[in-house]
Amino acid sequence: MTLGQKIRKLREDNCMTQRELASVLCIGEGYLSKIENDQKPLKRSYLTELSKFFKTPLKELEALWLGNKIYSLLKNEKTALTALKSVKEQLTNSNEN
């Protein structure tokens, strides 16, 4: 699931329109639509507000946000999966120390 898909699900599960959620976040309805369709990135600063508003764990939203950033960086790279394996090893090693 992408961050945009998660935001749409949270909004729809709470019977909100895009206009209503855009108003809560103080952003345009069109911009929110692009975020939900993964055409525009969401600023990290909005994650805390979304977490509080929808009573959703911030860590879950942050993981999806970071996943979107990594995907956008690697999506056109032929060695993306190899690079991700390398990153996983590095993170695992750094967490063990």
Summary of the structure (lengths in Angstrom):
residues: 97
radius of gyration: 15.5
end to end distance: 31.0
largest distance: 46.9
contacts: 229
relative contact order: 0.12
helix: 72%
strand: 0%
